[in-house]
Amino acid sequence: MRPSPSRLVLATKNPGKVREILQICSDWPVTWLTDQDAVAQGLGWPEVEETGRTYLENALLKARAAANATGLPALADDSGIEVDALGGKPGIHSARFAGQHASDQENLRLVVERITEVPPEARTARYRCIAACAWPDGRHRWAEGECEGRLILEPRGSGGFGYDPVFVPQGGDRTMSELSPERKNAISHRGRAFGALRALLFD
């Protein structure tokens, strides 16, 4: 196996994701290069259109674009919420469920509208995440994580982002937005995916 990377590009321009991933990966033995750092060093990468048909394809599109632009291994993820009553939607379209440039609030509102008539016990859902690392030479590694739960109709909490205010993880009674960052990262789809990827890269 080749040496583990000592520098990693965090290939996302989403401030919420940057904050959360750096918290999750705070013990990784690497120096991080974020979008803000890259721009300051003249190493920025282009916006990537998520045209993949799966979470893995989208994660690799983003990671490879950043790796090719910077010459460094790059890390990216793709994630979504899968609502059983909606046939698994929005899934890979979670970030643009209400339209290509929809806000988190607009996406959340549309999901809530779609499940308003669904009985509480049938509002089951899961978050799924694929975390991928890509090298400029074409190599890649990836890992998956998921978090089962249920949806509520009234958003609660001020933490997190996306659909967190209406997602209650299995076995709990608080939404993702009501959990501390440490607790959320310990059980979340993203925390599990990056934890599994860390084992592949450094253990």
Secondary structure, DSSP 8 states (H G I E B T S, - for coil): -----SEEEE----HHHHHHHHHHTTT-SSEEE-HHHHHHTT----------SSHHHHHHHHHHHHHHHHSS-EEEEEEEEEEGGGTT-BGGGGGGTT-TT--HHHHHHHHHHHHTTS-GGG-EEEEEEEEEEE-TTS-EEEEEEEEEEEE-SS---SSS-TTGGGEEETT-SS-GGGS-HHHHHHHSHHHHHHHHHHHHHH-
